Amino acid sequence: MKGDGSGLQEDRIVTRAEALVMLSRAFGDLPEPVGDSARWAYPAANYTDLPDWAVQDLEHVFASGIVAGTSATTFSPDDPITDAELDTFIRRVYAIEGTNLKDDFYATNNREWLRSTEMPAGYSVYGTTTELTYQVEQQVSEIIQEIVKATPKDGTSEAKIKALYETILDWDARNEAGVAPIQSYLDEIDAAASLKELMAVHNKITVETGVSPLFPTDVGIDAKDSTQYLADIGIAAPSLSKDYYTDEEHADVCEALKTYFTTLFTLSGEDAERAAQDAALVFDMEKTLAAAMMDQQDYLNVDKVYNVFTAKQLQAKLPNIDLAAFMESVGFHTDRIQVVDVGLLEAGAAYLDDSHLDTLKAAVKVGLLKGIGGTLSRDFSDAADQFDAALTGGSDEIPDDQIASRLVQEQMSDYLGKAYVERHFSAEAKQDVTSMIHDILKVYKERILALDWMSDTTRQRAVEKLEAITVKVGYPNSWDTYLDEVTFKRPSEGGTYFDNYT
C-alpha cells in the first residue's frame, strides 16, 4: 500500500485501476493464460480508455486476461470497484494459478485438463460431458461418411441417410431455388384478410412442413406421472430471454435481432422499407410478450410449469382461434394439454384478433422463415449464424460436412443410433451395465432396510420408490420405424433438402 503524500486516504472509495494495482502487488507476476483460462481471457488491446500509467504498471495483469471491462471497449479505470468485481478478479487469479485447493478446488483439481483441452469449433461451453458428446458425435460422423461413400440398396436406412446428407450439401441447387420452395406459403400469408384466414394458412404450414409458427407444440413425459405422455401447446416465445429487451447493456443484441428479422423479410422478397417495418412489428410484439414471461429460474420449477388444461379450458384462453382445427393439424387428440407459461400465453392471446393482423402475418412469416430457412439457401444460414455470433460472442465457422453430419444425426437419430450401437455398444455391454445398476439398487435396498432412524412406514415407502425405478441403458429394446415408409431422394433423383426435411 502506498499513499500519495497525504496519507492512505482510507475513507476514499478504491477505483478499478487502483484495485488492480493492489492485486498485482499481492500476487506478483501472473502466468500467461492457456487452455480454459485463455478462452475467457479478454485482450487489453480492445480497451480504448486505459491510462498510460495503468498500462505500464499492470501490463502483466492485463496480459493474464483476468480483467473484465465495463463494455466491449471500455475498462473504466476511474470507476469505483464493487465487491463483486474485485471478487471476480481474485477468483480468476486463483483459476489461472490453480495451485491451492482451498482457493479454487475445481481449477486446482482439474488443472491439467483445463490447461490442455481445446474446445472444438461450434461449441460455446465444454466439459467432460460435452467432451464425451463430441467423441460420440465424431464416431457417428464416421459412420455417416462410411454410408455416403458406399452404394447402399434403395429403400434401406443407409440409402435414406445418404440421400439426406447429399441434399444438405447440394448448395448450388439450394442457392438457385432461394425462397421458391415456400413462396406459395408466403403469398397465402400476404393474401390473408382476417385472423381466420391467416390461421387456415398457419395450420396448412404446420401440416405440410412440421413448423408451427405461432403455437409451438411438444409431447413429453408427464412430470407428475412418468407412466404417461403429456401434450404441450404454447405461444411462440420471444427470441431472447426477457431481460434482453429492457437492459441497456443488451442493446447491441436487440439491434442484431432486428437486423436478423429484416434480413429474413428481405430474403422472403420484401423490399427494404417493408422488411424494416415488419421487423419492427415482430420485435415490438416480442418485447411485449417478454414482459409477460416467467423469470428464467421459474421454468425449472415443476409446480409453476405444470399447468394442465382441458381443450375446452384452453379454448377459453384463445377465444379467437379454432383450437380444435389447430390440434388436428398437429395430430393432438387429447383432453389434457400442458401450458408451460400461462402469462406468456395470455399475453400472446391479446394479439389474436383482426386489429393485429399485420403483426400476426409478420410473426407467422418470421416463424416460418426461422423454422424452415435452414433448408433453403445459404443466405438464411448465414443470417442465423450472424445473429448467433452477436448473441453468444462466438464466431467459429463450422465446416459444411460437419453441419450436414449434425443435421442427419438430428433427423435420423434412430437409424444412426442403431448403426452406432452395432459398432460401439454391444448387447453384452448393455447387459453388463444393466446388471451393475441392479447390483447398486440391491445394495441401496439393503442399506435402507438397515436404517434405524427411519420409521417402518418411511422405510417401506423408500423401498417402494427404489423398486419403481425403471432401468434404461444405452439404447431402446425396440427402435422407432416411422421413417421406414418415408421416401428420400438424392440430388441425382431430383431430391432437395427442403423436400427431404418436410
N, C-alpha and C positions, 0 to 999 in steps of 0.2 A: 504494500500500500504506500502510495506517495501523495502528499498534498501538493498544492500549487503555490506554496509560500505563505498562505493564510490559514493553514491547518487542513485537517482531513475533511471538514465540512460534512460531518456525519448525517446532518439533517437534510441534505440535498438529495433528491432522487437520482439514482445512478442511470446514466444513459446506456443505450445498447452498445455503443463503441467502448465506453469505459468498462462495462461488464466483460466484454471480450478481452480487454487488456488484462483484467484480473484473472480471467480464466486462463489466459496464455501464461501468466506468471505462476499460476497454480500447477499447471500440467506440463509446462515446458514444450519442447518441440513435439509436434504430433505426427504420427505416421501417415504416409500417403494412403488415401482410401483405395481399397481394392475390393473386388467382388461385390457383395451386398452393400457395403458402405459406399462404394463408388456409384452404385445405382441411384442412391438417394442424395448423393452429394450435389451441391449446386455451385457452378463455377462463378468465382468472384468477378470475372470479366463481364458478366451480364449486368452487374450493378453500375449505375451511372452517377451515383452520389457519394462515392467513397472519398473522404478527405485524404489528402496526401499522407498525413501523419498516421492514419489508420492503416493504409495500405502498407506502409513501411514497417510499422510495429507488429502488425498482425498478418504478415504475408503467409506464414506457415499455418495460421488458424484458418484463413480463407482457403488455402490450398488443401486443407484437410477435408473440406466440403461440409463441415458441421454447421455452417452459418445459413440461417433461413432469413430471407428478406421479407419486407412488408408487402412487396409485389414482385412481379417478374423482373423488374429493372431497378428497384429501389431497396436500399438497405436501411435507410432512415437512422443514421448513426446517432443523431441528437435526440431521438425519441426516448422517453423513459422505458426501461426494460421491465417487463412484467415477470411475476414469479414463473408463469408457465413457459415464457420464452427462455429464461435462464435454465429452467429445468430441462427443456428440450436440448439446449446446447450441451449441458453437462451429460445428459444421457447419451448423446451422440458421441461424445468423447469416450465414455465408457464402452460403447459399442465398437468403436474403432480400435481401442486398446484391447478389449476382450481378454483381460488378464486376471480379473478378480471376480469370482462367483458372486460375492456379496454386492458388487457394483452392478453387474448385469449378468445374471445367471445364464440367460439364453445365449447372449453373444459370446460368452466365455466357453460355455459347454459345447457350442456348435461352431467354434472359431474356424476350424479348417474348412468345414463345408461352406460357411458364409464367405470365406476368402477365396475359395477356388471355384465355386459353382457359377456357371454362366447362364443367364436367362435366355431361352430361345426367343427368336423373333415372334412377335404376336402375343406374347404373354405380358400382362401388366403386374401380376404377382407370381411368386414362385416359392415353393417349399417342398417338403418331402412328398406330400400328397400330389401336388401338381407335377413334380418330377416323375412320379410313378405314372400319372396320367399321360405325360409326354412320352414316356417309354412305350406305353401301350399304343398310343397314337402312332408312333413310328412303326411298331410291329404291324398294325393294321394297314398302314400305308404301304408297307412291303407286300402285304397280301394283295392289295388293290393293284399294285404295279405288276405282280405276277399274272393276275387275271387280265389286265389290259394288254399285256404282251402276248397272251395266249390267243387261241381261236376257240372260244367256248361254243358249245352246241346251242342253237337257237332255243329260246324259251327258258333256258336254265337261269338260276340266280346269277351265275357268273356272267352270262350274256347281258343280263339287265344291269349289273354293276358296270360293265364295260361301256354299255350304251350311255348310261347316265354320266359317267366320267368324261367320255369323249364329247358329249354335247355341252357340258360345263365349260370345257376348254375350247369350244368352237367359237372363238371370239369374232372371227370375220363375219360369220352368219349372225351372231348376236348383235354386233355393232351395226350391220347393214339393216337389220329389222328394226332397231331402235325401239320405239314405243308401240309399234304396229300390233304386236300380239294382244295388247289391252286397249287399243284405240276405240273399239266398239263400246267398252265399258265407260271410258271417259266421255264419249259422245252421249251416252244414255244418262250419265250423271248431269251433264250440262243441260240436257233436254228436260230433266225432271222439273215439273211445275208445282209440285206440292211435296210435303213430307211423305205422304202415302206413296207417291210415285218414286220418290228417292229410296224409300225403304224397299220397294219392289226390286229396284236395281241393286241395292245393297245385298238383299237376300240372294239374288241371282249370282252376284260376285262370290258370295260365300259358298254357294253350292258348287260353282264351276272352278273356283281357284283355291278354295280352302282358306281364303283370307276373309276375316270378318272385320271390316274397317272400324266400325263404331262399337261393336259389342264383342270383345274377346271372350272366348269360351274355353273351358278345360274340363277334364274329367279326372278326378284323383281319388285317393283313399279318403274315406270319411274320417276326419280327425278324431271323432268320438265313438267310432265303431269301425275298427280296421277290417271287419269282415265284409264291408260294403263300399261301393264306389259312390261318389257324390258329384253331381254336375255343378259347374260354376259358370256364372254369367256376370259380366260387369261392363261398365262404361270404359272405353279406351282411355287408359291412364295417360297423363302428360308425359312428354318425352324425358323430362328431368324430374328429380325429386323436388319437393315443394319449396325448399329454401332457395333454390337456384333462381326462382322467379322474383324474389324480393330482396335478396342480399346483393348489395352493390358490388361486392368483390367477385361476383359471378357474372357481371355484366358482359364480359367478353364471350362467355359460353352461351349466353342468351342470344347475342348477336350472331354467333356461329350457328345456332339453331335456326334463327330467322333466315340466314343465308342458305342453309340446307333446305328449308321449306321452299324458298324462292327458286332454288336450283331444280327441285323436283317439279315444281309447276312449269318452269321453263322447258325442262326436258319433256313434259307432257304435251307441249305445243302451245302454251300460253305466251302471249307477248310479255315484255318486261314489266309494263305497267300493271297488267292484271296479275301477273305472277307475284309481284310485290304486295298487291292488295290482298290476294288470297292468303299469302304467307302471314300477313298481319292479322287477318281474321282467325286463322288457326292458332297463332301464338297467343292472341288475346284470350281465346277460348281455353287454351291450356293453362294460362295464368290464373283464370277464374277457377278452373277445376282444381288446380294445385292447392289453392287456398282452402278447399273443402276436404282435401285428403287427410287421412290419418298421419300422425307422425311416424317416421320410419320405423322406430322400435316397436310400434303397435302392431305392425304386420307379423311380428314373431309371437304375438300374444294370442293363443288359440281362442280364448274367450271373446276377444274383440273381432276376430276374423270369421268366427263360426256363426254366421247369420244365415239361417236356413229358412227359405220362403216356400210356400206352395206357389204353383203357377198363377193362381188367382191373386194371391197377395203381391206377387211380383208385377203382375199386370197392372195392379192398382198404383204401383210406383212409377209405371211407364204408361200412362193412360193414352198417350197419343200414337202409340205404335201397336201393331198386331203382334203381340208376343208369341202367340201360337204359330204364326207363319214363320217368324224368325227361328223358333225352336225346331220347326220342321226342317228348315234349311240346314241346320247343324246336326240334325239327327237326334235331338233330345226328346225322349218320350218318358218323362218322369214328372212327378209332382213334388220333388224335393230339390230345390236349387239353392246353392250357396252364393251369397253376395259378400265378397271379402270386405269391401269398403262401402258401407251404405251411404255415408256422407258424399262420397265421390259419385255414386250412382244418382243420388238425389240432385246434385249439382248439374250432372250431365242431363238429367231428365228435364231440367228447366230450359234446355236448348231445343228440346224436341217439339217444335211447333213451326208453323209456316213462317212466322216472323223472323226466324233464324235460318231460313232455308239456305241463303248464300253461304253462311258459315258452315252449316252442315254439309253442303255439297263440297266445299273446300276440304273439310275434315275427312269425308269419305275418300276424296282423291288422295289426300296425304296417306291415309291408312292403306289404300290400295298400292300406291307407289312405294311406300316403305316396305310393305309386305311382299310385294312381287318384283320390285325393281332389281333385286339381286339376280333375277333370272333373265334380265334384259341386257342392255348394252353396258359397256364398261363405264360409261358416264355415270350411271346410277351407283355402281360400286364405288367409284372414285368420290362421289359426293358423300356417301355414307362414311367412307374412310376419313375424309377431311373433317367431318363433324366429330367422329370418334377421337381423332387426334386432338381436336380442340377441347374435348371433354376430359380425356384421360391424360393428355400430355404425351402420349406415345406416338411414335412416328415410324416404327419399324414396318418395312414393306415385306409382306409375306408372299413367297413365290406362288404363281398361279397353280402349279401342280399340288402344292400343299393345301391351298384353299380348296381345290377340287376334291382332294382326298378327304378333307374335313366334311365337306358338304355331302359326299357319298356316305360317309360314316353316319351323319345325322339322319339321312333319308332312307338308308338301307341298313339300319342298325341290327336287325335280326339276321339278315343274310350274312353280314360281316361278323356278327357275334358268333354265329355257328361256325363259320370258317376259322375264326380266331381260336375258339376252344379246341377245335380239332388239331390245331398246330401247337397251342401253348398251354392248354389246361385240360388234361385228360380226365376221363371219368374216374380213374383211380385217385387222381389228385383231389377231385371234388369229394370223393368218399373219405379220403384221409382227413380233410379239413372238417367235414361234417362230423366224423367220429370224434375229432378233437373237441369240437364245440359241445357235443353231447357229454363228453367226459367232464368238461368245465361246468356244465349245467348240473351234472350229478354231484360234483363237489360242492357247488353252491347250495344244493338241496340239503346235503349232509350238514353243512355249516349252519344253515337256517334252522334246521330241526334241533341243533345243539345249543342254540342261543337261549340262555336262561333269563335274559332280561325282556324277552317277548312273552306276551300272553299266548295261551293256546290258540285263541281266535286269530290274533295277528299273525302268528306263525303259520297257521293254516292258509290264511289269505295270501301270505308271501309265497308259499309253495304253489298255490293255485296260479298266481301271477307268473311264477317261473315256468310252470308247466304249460302256460298259454303261449310261450314264445314259439314262433314258427321259424325254423332254421332254413335259410335260403343261401346257398353258396354258389358263387361262380356264374352260373347260368341256369335258365329255367329248365324244368323237366320236359316241357313241350314248347316249340317255337311258333310264333305267330306266322300265319300263312297268307295274310291279307294282300301281299304283293304278288302272290302266285298267279292271280288272274289279270294282273295289270300288264299292259304291253309297253315296252320301252324300245324306242328306235334310235339307232345310231345316226350320225350326220349323213353317212352314205345312203341311208334309207329314208332321208328326209326328216329325221328327228331333230328336235330343238330342245334346249334346256327347259324352256317355258312349258312345252307340251309334256315333257317327261316329268317335270315337277308338279304340274297341275293334274 
